[in-house]
Amino acid sequence: MKLYRSLVDIEPLLHKPVRQMSLGQRTLSDILAAFLTGLFL
């Protein structure tokens, strides 16, 4: 998670409701979630 925080400014999005995110923010969150899911499989 530290790697993703350093690559992308994800900190402000961690506690933001999905309804309030822009399309780009949601896409970025989905991509990061896919990477994280792949790490734990």
DABELCOR-V331756 format. One record per pair of residues at least 12 apart in sequence whose C-alpha atoms are under 10 Angstrom apart, sorted by the first residue. I is the first residue (numbers start at 1). J is the second residue. If there is no record, write none. Layout:
BEGIN
i->[I & I]
j->[J & J]
END
This chain:
BEGIN
i->[1 & 1 & 4 & 4 & 4 & 8 & 8 & 10 & 10 & 10 & 10 & 13 & 13 & 13 & 13 & 14]
j->[32 & 36 & 32 & 35 & 36 & 28 & 32 & 25 & 28 & 29 & 32 & 25 & 26 & 28 & 29 & 29]
END
